[in-house]
Amino acid sequence: MLLDEKLKILNKPPVKSIQTELGDIYDCINIYKQPAFDHPLLVNHKIQMKPTVIQEQATEQISNMFPSVMRSKLEGCPSETVPIRRTTKKELIKAKYLSSWMKRRHYVSVQPSAEKILYGGSASISVANPRVNPGQFSTGQIWIQNGPSEELNSIEFGWAVHPHLFDDNQTRVFGLWTADGFRETGCYNMLCPGFVQVHPKYSFGEHINAGTYGGAQRAFSFSVHRDPKSGNWWFINGIDNAKIGYWPKEIFTHLANNASVIGYGGAAGGDLGEPTPPMGHGHLPVFDSKYSCCMLHMKVINNRGSYVDFDSSKVQLKHDTKTSCYDLMFTGRALLWGTTMFFGGPGGDCPML
């Protein structure tokens, strides 16, 4: 399919358009005519307007230690429309390289034991703004996965600094999915049909203010869980637990029922042959939230849609490069912060292990 044809599918005729202070254009699209429904498996899909089970997470303790990220609401979309960030031709061209980005990125993650069937993950992630070049990206994120590598079903979400994706170096909310290990299916955000947007004021690409190394920190909560009744994977974020939307169960195979892997950490990558960028605050982690990105109140979701603690004595610490590039420190449960980890690193010449 030609780029112009893809752009026409993704950028539906708007009822209204909103331009943010950063210059992003969000189009108010009829909720029943959004790009998700161009997916062949979603032609007869019925929109789920809210999760079946909604368990509000306690955010007061987090906000006392980490000032809340002030959200930028997209005010003004008419009733029965949702805000969707307008895709540019440049962004769509760069999105074609998704599979190669995935092969060249490094990561560190904490993974709870998969002895139990899992239905989602959540955490509050401290927000950084690592310095990246145009061909690089860096994230703080959660992974939800199932299936063998060649058929991998994956949902990833959190914050990212990703110039190819957002055409700037701001820290922004992102989501990412695939149903075949990034071979043919999947995309970031809404760069292909798949994700169903339902929130009228928040969407992918939302800018979130970062903390400063050695100074005040900010945290932003992220959660994805499988709805116990519909089977859809709901994306919820922010101190106000905004129900952004969901990845429908129909677009998945191995994630249609449950997850086998939940990972918490960061990822960083760039163009082939180039040094890799910083992760987190750009320094190896220490047990101090002023100097290291961290995740607080790390939880998994059970089959009833409830947030529960996992056994912190049964976790795997994952690296795919030398620890002088990127590393993590897992502290287990802390009195006020819940299950906690620290992560980050300077990047540089970082070969795959």
Disulfide bonds with the S-S distance in Angstrom:
Cys28-Cys77 2.05
Cys187-Cys192 2.22
Cys325-Cys350 2.11
